[in-house]
Amino acid sequence: MSPIHPLVFVSALAFNLTNSLCLSGWLAGYGPTTAYDWAGRLYWIQAGLVVWGWALLGNIFHDDDLREIRRSALRRQREQAKKDNKPIEGVQKLYMMPKNGLFHYVLFPHYLCEWIEWTGFWMIGGLACTPARAFLFNEISTMLPRALQGRRWYIQKFGKDRVGNRKAVIPGLI
Ligand SMILES: NC(=O)c1ccc[n+]([C@@H]2O[C@H](COP(=O)([O-])OP(=O)(O)OC[C@H]3O[C@@H](n4cnc5c(N)ncnc54)[C@H](OP(=O)(O)O)[C@@H]3O)[C@@H](O)[C@H]2O)c1
């Protein structure tokens, strides 16, 4: 992982603490708290769970695909180093074009999956679940600029031809 500024670390910690307090506070006190309140919402909850679960798997799959770039390079280096009897160079700052899954269409599918995941959570909590909605909008508003900047970085590093038609985060759109 790239080093991060302590301010970013503290902001992330503060954001997550505030977010979890808002979500748990709503679930414990403001939202539907009795079986009667939850009644009649089974289909929404089931649909939300399916959306949440598949998107979580997608998030993990695409995150893992990025990590596999360095893992496989390290494996290759180890094998080569064994043959040549030389020390390995390391892969800490190795970047390649990811290709699997939704990387075929966008450069930040892990972000897209993360947003879909939390849309599923919002469906489970119900449309009136204000902190779930706020979380989703906060995520989109902080991660979208990062994905757009990331696409510019990919073009700079690998060239327009290699990036091709791939958008930043939403296939065919942005
Ligand atoms: N960013 C946010 O605000 C945010 C908020 C909520 C949840 N998340 C979730 O947290 C997870 C990680 O987010 P992130 O913003 O850190 O993602 P990211 O910038 O895409 O980086 C993820 C990891 O993959 C490596 N990597 C990225 N592109 C690569 C490439 N082309 N070749 C090789 N390695 C590459 C990065 O290495 P380096 O660090 O060395 O560059 C880092 O270790 C995602 O699942 C995301 O949905 C992020």
The ligand as an SDF file (V2000), in Angstrom:
LIG
                    3D

 48 52  0  0  0  0  0  0  0  0999 V2000
  -10.9190    5.4330   -1.5600 N   0  0  0  0  0  0  0  0  0  0  0  0
  -11.9980    5.5480   -0.7830 C   0  0  0  0  0  0  0  0  0  0  0  0
  -12.4270    6.6500   -0.4180 O   0  0  0  0  0  0  0  0  0  0  0  0
  -12.7480    4.3040   -0.3180 C   0  0  0  0  0  0  0  0  0  0  0  0
  -13.8430    4.4540    0.5280 C   0  0  0  0  0  0  0  0  0  0  0  0
  -14.5260    3.3210    0.9610 C   0  0  0  0  0  0  0  0  0  0  0  0
  -14.1070    2.0650    0.5530 C   0  0  0  0  0  0  0  0  0  0  0  0
  -13.0460    1.9320   -0.2960 N   0  0  0  0  0  0  0  0  0  0  0  0
  -12.6920    0.5840   -0.7210 C   0  0  0  0  0  0  0  0  0  0  0  0
  -11.3530    0.2740   -0.3270 O   0  0  0  0  0  0  0  0  0  0  0  0
  -10.7460   -0.5470   -1.3270 C   0  0  0  0  0  0  0  0  0  0  0  0
   -9.4190    0.0650   -1.7680 C   0  0  0  0  0  0  0  0  0  0  0  0
   -9.6300    1.4150   -2.2050 O   0  0  0  0  0  0  0  0  0  0  0  0
   -8.4540    2.3290   -2.7590 P   0  0  0  0  0  0  0  0  0  0  0  0
   -9.0320    3.6890   -3.0000 O   0  0  0  0  0  0  0  0  0  0  0  0
   -7.2420    2.1840   -1.9020 O   0  0  0  0  0  0  0  0  0  0  0  0
   -8.1760    1.5790   -4.1760 O   0  0  0  0  0  0  0  0  0  0  0  0
   -6.9560    1.7190   -5.1950 P   0  0  0  0  0  0  0  0  0  0  0  0
   -6.3920    3.0960   -5.1730 O   0  0  0  0  0  0  0  0  0  0  0  0
   -7.4440    1.2050   -6.5060 O   0  0  0  0  0  0  0  0  0  0  0  0
   -5.7950    0.7470   -4.6160 O   0  0  0  0  0  0  0  0  0  0  0  0
   -6.0660   -0.5680   -4.1830 C   0  0  0  0  0  0  0  0  0  0  0  0
   -4.7520   -1.3600   -4.0880 C   0  0  0  0  0  0  0  0  0  0  0  0
   -4.3720   -1.8300   -5.3830 O   0  0  0  0  0  0  0  0  0  0  0  0
   -3.0920   -1.3010   -5.7650 C   0  0  0  0  0  0  0  0  0  0  0  0
   -3.2330   -0.8860   -7.1750 N   0  0  0  0  0  0  0  0  0  0  0  0
   -4.0890    0.0360   -7.6730 C   0  0  0  0  0  0  0  0  0  0  0  0
   -3.9770    0.0930   -9.0260 N   0  0  0  0  0  0  0  0  0  0  0  0
   -3.0380   -0.8170   -9.3800 C   0  0  0  0  0  0  0  0  0  0  0  0
   -2.4640   -1.2370  -10.6290 C   0  0  0  0  0  0  0  0  0  0  0  0
   -2.8700   -0.7060  -11.7950 N   0  0  0  0  0  0  0  0  0  0  0  0
   -1.4920   -2.1860  -10.6390 N   0  0  0  0  0  0  0  0  0  0  0  0
   -1.0760   -2.7350   -9.4580 C   0  0  0  0  0  0  0  0  0  0  0  0
   -1.5780   -2.4060   -8.2380 N   0  0  0  0  0  0  0  0  0  0  0  0
   -2.5520   -1.4440   -8.1970 C   0  0  0  0  0  0  0  0  0  0  0  0
   -2.8330   -0.1200   -4.8370 C   0  0  0  0  0  0  0  0  0  0  0  0
   -1.4380    0.0420   -4.6460 O   0  0  0  0  0  0  0  0  0  0  0  0
   -0.7650    1.4510   -4.1840 P   0  0  0  0  0  0  0  0  0  0  0  0
   -1.4240    1.8150   -2.8870 O   0  0  0  0  0  0  0  0  0  0  0  0
    0.6820    1.1250   -4.0470 O   0  0  0  0  0  0  0  0  0  0  0  0
   -1.0440    2.4570   -5.2700 O   0  0  0  0  0  0  0  0  0  0  0  0
   -3.5510   -0.5700   -3.5680 C   0  0  0  0  0  0  0  0  0  0  0  0
   -2.7420   -1.4490   -2.8300 O   0  0  0  0  0  0  0  0  0  0  0  0
  -11.7670   -0.6530   -2.4960 C   0  0  0  0  0  0  0  0  0  0  0  0
  -12.4610   -1.8730   -2.3780 O   0  0  0  0  0  0  0  0  0  0  0  0
  -12.7250    0.4730   -2.2520 C   0  0  0  0  0  0  0  0  0  0  0  0
  -13.9970    0.1660   -2.7490 O   0  0  0  0  0  0  0  0  0  0  0  0
  -12.3470    3.0230   -0.7280 C   0  0  0  0  0  0  0  0  0  0  0  0
  1  2  1  0
  2  3  2  0
  2  4  1  0
  4  5  1  0
  4 48  2  0
  5  6  2  0
  6  7  1  0
  7  8  2  0
  8  9  1  0
  8 48  1  0
  9 10  1  0
  9 46  1  0
 10 11  1  0
 11 12  1  0
 11 44  1  0
 12 13  1  0
 13 14  1  0
 14 15  2  0
 14 16  1  0
 14 17  1  0
 17 18  1  0
 18 19  2  0
 18 20  1  0
 18 21  1  0
 21 22  1  0
 22 23  1  0
 23 24  1  0
 23 42  1  0
 24 25  1  0
 25 26  1  0
 25 36  1  0
 26 27  1  0
 26 35  1  0
 27 28  2  0
 28 29  1  0
 29 30  1  0
 29 35  2  0
 30 31  1  0
 30 32  2  0
 32 33  1  0
 33 34  2  0
 34 35  1  0
 36 37  1  0
 36 42  1  0
 37 38  1  0
 38 39  2  0
 38 40  1  0
 38 41  1  0
 42 43  1  0
 44 45  1  0
 44 46  1  0
 46 47  1  0
M  CHG  2   8   1  16  -1
M  END
$$$$
